[in-house]
Amino acid sequence: MSAVKQSQYPVDGLPEIALAGRSNVGKSSLTNALLNRRNFARTSSTPGKTRTINFYLINKEFFFVDLPGYGYAKVAKSEKDKWGEIMERYLSDRDELCAIFLLVDIRHEPTNDDKMMYDWIKHFGYDCVVIATKADKISRGQYQKHMSIIRKKLQMEKDEKIIPVSSSKKTGIEELWNTIVEQYQKYGYEITVD
């Protein structure tokens, strides 16, 4: 289901993990890779198109929540302001939200928008796991160098995770599932992953 205001959020009381990131960073592709489904979450060829919060119910146990992509230059300031309000409302008082995964492109230094999103996540008191997408675009030997750049730019704490992931090659998907289960367990939820 899609929502732009609180009255449209699910009321099942099921736990949620949100995916945040720039437009075209690969949130929908990652959701599809995690679920081993090609078109579960719709991917868009138009950056900045997703302007709603999309809730995906998984196994009737929990939700993945796809937050609107940010940082697309062609979006008008009024749209950006609206995006900020939608995001802040969701992040500030959603009891079911357990963690937020911030997606960044492993090939590039995080942008100022990524840094602002990271700071926002921390401000609201959530654990922030960083998912470095498009890992198949660089060699494994380059992972540490690029992850170090990401960690430095975001000013991440030492114990915070960065997981390199490739949706197309399924790299890092198992580690990511383990992290998802850990996050839910931290909040007292038990979920099953087949």
C-alpha positions, -999 to +999 in steps of 0.1 A: +000+000+000+011+036-006+007+065+018+014+102+020-002+109+054-005+091+088-041+080+083-030+059+053-003+039+072-010+003+080-026-003+114-016-040+118+010-032+144+036-052+125+073-042+126+088-022+098+123-016+084+126+014+061+148+018+030+160+053+024+182+067-004+186+089-034+165+084-065+179+056-087+201+042-059+183+008-062+157+005-034+131-013-055+158-036-071+170-044-036+136-053-024+131-075-054+164-092-048+157-098-011+124-115-020+138-133-050+110-118-071+115-098-103+086-073-101+074-073-065+085-037-061+082-016-092+113+000-105+111+033-123+132+046-152+122+081-141+143+093-111+123+111-084+090+095-094+083+078-061+068+105-039+048+082-016+058+059+012+053+023+000+046-005+025+054-040+013+039-067+036+062-097+038+049-132+049+022-114+069+049-108+095+066-075+088+069-046+064+096-033+042+090+004+038+103+022+006+107+058+014+106+084-014+139+089-032+156+122-026+182+143-044+167+145-079+176+179-093+145+183-115+121+181-086+106+216-077+113+231-043+077+228-033+079+191-040+111+188-019+094+206+010+064+182+007+089+152+007+105+165+038+071+168+056+061+133+046+094+119+058+096+137+090+060+127+100+069+091+093+103+091+111+092+111+141+064+090+155+061+056+139+062+031+168+064+001+144+097+014+128+126-007+140+155+005+118+163+025+087+187+012+060+204+040+041+213+030+005+242+047-012+260+039-045+293+021-036+310+037-066+305+073-055+312+094-024+279+099-005+263+133-014+254+160+011+218+148+008+230+113+019+248+129+048+217+148+058+196+116+056+221+098+078+221+126+103+183+127+103+181+089+110+205+093+139+186+124+152+154+103+154+173+076+174+173+048+149+200+023+141+214+031+107+227+002+085+243+015+053+238-006+022+263+001-005+245-008-037+258-017-072+287-036-057+290-056-090+302-024-107+336-025-089+360-053-080+359-070-046+394-057-040+381-021-042+353-027-015+373-016+015+386+016-002+351+026-012+335+016+021+361+037+039+351+068+018+315+062+026+322+058+064+343+090+064+318+111+045+288+101+066+309+102+098+297+068+108+303+053+142+328+024+144+302-003+152+278+007+124+276-017+095+282-011+058+270-040+036+281-041+000+252-055-021+245-063-058+208-068-066+217-084-099+244-108-087+228-113-052+260-103-035+255-095+002+218-106+002+223-133+028+243-110+051+216-084+047+188-109+056+208-118+088+210-081+097+173-076+091+165-105+114+189-091+140+173-056+139+138-071+144+150-093+173+165-062+190+129-049+192+116-082+205+101-094+172+107-129+158+105-133+120+110-163+098+132-162+067+131-191+043 
